[in-house]
Amino acid sequence: MSEDKLTSVKVIDELYRKFKEKSISEDFSLQKLVNRSLHLFVYDKDFKDKVLKNSDLETSGSKY
């Protein structure tokens, strides 16, 4: 398998708490979500377009 890249990101607290609640029952980690999302962003044009066009998050003074 390829090398791993250790990184840190800031996430919206409320969204992270909701993710944790849902992910426990699914046995799904943030690591899995990030890697799968990155893969889809790179290789799936429809997913990439959907992510780039998503404006549902509120502006909070950061780059969300």
C-alpha positions in Angstrom: 0.0 0.0 0.0 1.1 3.6 -0.5 2.7 5.7 2.2 0.4 7.6 4.5 0.4 11.4 4.9 -0.2 12.7 8.4 -2.1 15.9 8.3 -4.4 17.9 10.5 -7.5 19.8 9.6 -10.1 21.9 11.4 -13.6 20.6 11.3 -16.9 22.2 12.3 -17.6 20.9 15.8 -21.3 20.4 15.3 -20.8 18.4 12.1 -18.1 16.3 13.7 -20.3 15.4 16.7 -23.1 14.4 14.3 -20.7 12.4 12.2 -19.4 10.6 15.4 -23.0 9.7 16.4 -23.8 8.2 13.0 -20.4 6.6 12.4 -20.5 4.6 15.7 -23.4 2.5 14.6 -21.9 2.0 11.1 -18.3 1.2 12.4 -17.1 4.0 10.0 -14.2 6.2 10.9 -13.2 9.7 9.9 -10.1 8.1 8.4 -12.3 6.0 6.1 -14.4 9.0 5.2 -11.5 11.2 4.3 -9.7 8.6 2.2 -12.9 7.6 0.3 -13.8 11.2 -0.2 -10.4 12.0 -1.5 -10.6 9.1 -3.9 -14.0 10.1 -5.2 -12.9 13.8 -5.5 -9.9 12.7 -7.7 -11.6 10.0 -9.8 -15.3 10.8 -9.9 -16.2 14.0 -11.8 -19.8 14.1 -10.6 -18.7 13.8 -6.9 -16.1 16.5 -7.4 -18.6 18.8 -9.0 -21.1 18.2 -6.2 -18.5 19.0 -3.6 -17.3 22.1 -5.4 -20.8 23.4 -5.8 -22.0 22.7 -2.2 -22.6 25.9 -0.4 -24.7 24.6 2.5 -22.2 25.4 5.2 -22.4 28.7 7.0 -19.6 31.1 6.8 -17.7 31.2 10.0 -14.7 33.3 9.3 -12.6 30.3 8.2 -12.2 28.6 4.8 -15.0 26.1 5.2 
